[in-house]
Amino acid sequence: MHLPTKGDRLASFSLYVLGAVGVLTALVFLISGLVMKDGFERAWEVLLGIQGPFEQAPLLGVPLSALGFLLIPAVIGAAAADGIARYVDSQLDDLPDVETRVADRLEPKIKVAVKEEVAQQLTPDAPTKGSSAQK
């Protein structure tokens, strides 16, 4: 079972906000397209920032322009964030867990320490000065 992480909750909230802004933009675009002189073509140009919002219907053009200013970078940012999140998740799946990494780092050091201890126990004690071996 996958428990939601902080990143999952943030992604869910981001999608919720993006969806809300998208729905609001669609409604304002639809109303603007029906009210403006040149219709949906002019509304599209205002949404993308090609035409200024004050030229035809400022009451609808300004909110439409502002929503376009918010929505387009949000869509690009969401796509980039999704791509980065998928890449990071794929890299994290390939990494071993913490216990495995610690064990892999300590195992060679433990082997060396054990070999040194065994070598000290197996070697005969060197004669010391003043012992009977110097007669």
C-alpha positions as CSV (number, residue, x, y, z in Angstrom):
1,M,0.0,0.0,0.0
2,H,1.4,3.4,-1.0
3,L,1.0,6.0,1.7
4,P,0.6,9.6,0.5
5,T,3.7,11.7,1.0
6,K,4.1,15.4,1.2
7,G,4.9,15.6,-2.5
8,D,1.7,13.6,-3.3
9,R,-0.4,16.0,-1.3
10,L,1.2,19.0,-2.9
11,A,0.7,17.5,-6.4
12,S,-3.0,16.8,-5.6
13,F,-3.5,20.4,-4.3
14,S,-1.7,21.7,-7.4
15,L,-3.9,19.7,-9.7
16,Y,-7.0,21.0,-7.8
17,V,-5.9,24.6,-8.2
18,L,-5.0,24.1,-11.8
19,G,-8.4,22.5,-12.5
20,A,-10.2,25.3,-10.7
21,V,-8.3,28.0,-12.7
22,G,-9.0,26.0,-15.9
23,V,-12.7,25.8,-15.3
24,L,-12.9,29.5,-14.4
25,T,-10.9,30.4,-17.6
26,A,-13.1,28.3,-19.7
27,L,-16.2,30.0,-18.4
28,V,-14.8,33.5,-18.8
29,F,-13.5,32.6,-22.3
30,L,-17.0,31.3,-23.3
31,I,-18.7,34.4,-22.0
32,S,-16.1,36.7,-23.6
33,G,-16.4,34.9,-26.9
34,L,-20.1,35.4,-27.0
35,V,-19.9,39.1,-26.0
36,M,-16.9,40.5,-27.8
37,K,-17.2,41.9,-31.3
38,D,-15.0,39.5,-33.1
39,G,-16.1,36.6,-30.9
40,F,-14.0,33.7,-30.0
41,E,-11.0,34.7,-32.1
42,R,-10.7,38.0,-30.2
43,A,-11.2,36.2,-26.9
44,W,-8.4,33.7,-27.8
45,E,-6.0,36.5,-28.7
46,V,-6.7,38.3,-25.4
47,L,-6.3,35.0,-23.5
48,L,-2.9,34.4,-25.1
49,G,-1.8,38.1,-24.7
50,I,-1.7,38.8,-28.4
51,Q,-4.3,41.6,-28.1
52,G,-4.7,43.9,-25.2
53,P,-7.7,43.4,-22.9
54,F,-8.9,47.0,-23.0
55,E,-9.6,47.2,-26.7
56,Q,-13.1,45.6,-26.9
57,A,-14.7,44.6,-23.6
58,P,-12.6,45.6,-20.6
59,L,-14.9,44.1,-18.1
60,L,-14.4,40.7,-19.7
61,G,-11.0,41.3,-21.3
62,V,-9.1,42.1,-18.1
63,P,-10.2,38.9,-16.2
64,L,-9.6,36.8,-19.3
65,S,-6.1,38.3,-19.8
66,A,-5.3,37.7,-16.1
67,L,-6.5,34.1,-16.2
68,G,-4.5,33.5,-19.3
69,F,-1.5,35.0,-17.5
70,L,-2.0,32.5,-14.7
71,L,-3.2,29.5,-16.6
72,I,-0.5,29.2,-19.4
73,P,2.5,29.2,-17.0
74,A,0.6,26.9,-14.6
75,V,0.1,24.3,-17.4
76,I,3.7,24.5,-18.5
77,G,4.9,24.3,-14.8
78,A,2.6,21.3,-14.1
79,A,3.9,19.4,-17.1
80,A,7.5,20.1,-16.1
81,A,6.9,19.2,-12.5
82,D,5.2,15.9,-13.6
83,G,8.1,15.0,-15.7
84,I,10.6,15.8,-13.0
85,A,8.5,13.8,-10.4
86,R,8.4,10.8,-12.7
87,Y,12.1,10.9,-13.2
88,V,12.9,11.2,-9.5
89,D,10.5,8.4,-8.7
90,S,12.2,6.2,-11.2
91,Q,15.6,7.0,-9.8
92,L,14.4,6.4,-6.2
93,D,13.0,3.0,-7.1
94,D,16.4,1.9,-8.2
95,L,18.1,2.9,-4.9
96,P,18.5,0.3,-2.1
97,D,17.0,1.1,1.2
98,V,18.9,2.7,4.0
99,E,19.7,-0.5,5.9
100,T,21.2,-2.1,2.8
101,R,23.4,1.0,2.0
102,V,24.7,1.1,5.6
103,A,25.4,-2.6,5.6
104,D,27.2,-2.3,2.3
105,R,29.4,0.4,3.7
106,L,30.2,-1.3,6.9
107,E,30.8,-4.8,5.7
108,P,34.3,-4.3,4.2
109,K,35.4,-2.4,7.4
110,I,34.1,-5.2,9.6
111,K,35.9,-7.8,7.5
112,V,39.2,-5.9,7.8
113,A,38.7,-5.5,11.6
114,V,37.9,-9.2,12.1
115,K,41.0,-10.2,10.0
116,E,43.3,-8.0,12.0
117,E,41.9,-9.4,15.3
118,V,42.3,-13.0,14.1
119,A,45.8,-12.3,12.9
120,Q,46.8,-10.8,16.3
121,Q,45.4,-13.9,18.1
122,L,47.1,-16.4,15.8
123,T,50.6,-14.8,15.8
124,P,52.9,-16.0,18.6
125,D,53.8,-13.4,21.1
126,A,57.1,-11.7,20.2
127,P,59.7,-12.2,22.9
128,T,60.2,-9.3,25.2
129,K,63.4,-7.8,26.5
130,G,64.6,-9.3,29.7
131,S,62.9,-12.7,29.2
132,S,64.6,-16.0,29.4
133,A,64.7,-16.3,25.7
134,Q,67.8,-14.0,25.6
135,K,70.1,-16.4,27.5
